[in-house]
């Protein structure tokens, strides 16, 4: 029984790490999409600087993020890129995860 336990522990730990990585990747996609939506909503009213600031406000400090905001006709678009995390948000492989959001442009 002890031999079986010792043989299975690495497989169980590997499975737990794989599931955790899948959860973290899903969370990163959700986080990027939400930040892009919020940034586009703010940018539609207040402009590009406020858009990028709003995106940064909705992403935690551990994530490496870049935001691009621009007006495209009657729609204000925001794109938020996060790097693909490996086991925790501070460690990444440089593969981008992208969230895109848009909001109708509002004139004051």
N, C-alpha and C positions, 0 to 999 in steps of 0.2 A: 504494500500500500504506500509506503514512503517513496519508493521508486516511481510509482505512478504519479504521486503528488509532485515530486521534483520535475518530472517530465512535462506535466501539464501547466505548471505555474508560468513558464515563459510564454506559452501559447495564449494563456488567459490574459497576461499582461499586454501582449501584442494586440490582442483583440480589443481590449479596453482602450489602448492608445489609438487604434484605428477608428473606433467609434467616436472618441473624443475629437480627433482631427476632423471627422465629418461634421460633427456638431459645430466646431469652431469655424469651419469654412461656410456652413450655412448661416451662422451668426454674422460673419463678415459680409456676406451678400445682403443680408437684411439690414445691417448697419449702414452699408454704403447706399442702398436704395432709399432708406429713410433720410439720411443726411442730404442726399441729392434733392429729394422732394422738399424738405424744409428750406434748403438753400435757394431753390428756384422760387419758392413762395416769397421769401424775403427779398431776393434779387429783383423780382417783378415790380416791387414797390420802391425799394431803396437803392438799387444799383449793384454794380459788380463787387465793390469792396465789402458791402454788407452781406452779399451772397457768400463770398468765401469765408467770412467770419462766422456766418450761421452754420456753414458746413463743418467748420472746425469745432464749433460749440457742441455739435451732436456726435462727435467722434471722441473717444477717450484718448488721453495722452499717450498711451502705450502703442497706439496704432500709428503707422506711417501713412500719412494721408496727403493727397493733393486734390485741389478742387479747381475746376475750370467753369467759369460762368460767362454766358453771352446771350445777347438778344438775337433771336432768329425770327424775323417777321413779327407776328403778334404773340409769339410764345417766347418766354424767357427760359433758357435751358441751363441746367447745372449738371456737371459730370463730376462725380467723386470717385477717386481711385484709391484703393487700399492694397497693400501687398498681402499675398497669400500667407497666412500665419502657419507656423509649424509648432504645434503643441502649446504655444502661448503667443499672444499678440506681438511681443517685442522681437521675436525670432521669426524671420521670414526668408523666403527663397527668391524674392524679387518678381514673382509672377503677379501681375495686377488683377485685382477684382474690381469691377467697375459698376457703379450705380448711376443711372441717368434719371433726371427728373425734369419736369416742365410745368410751367404755370403761365396763365394768360398775363400779358404785360398790362400793367395798370398805369395810367397817366394821371398825375395830380392836377 
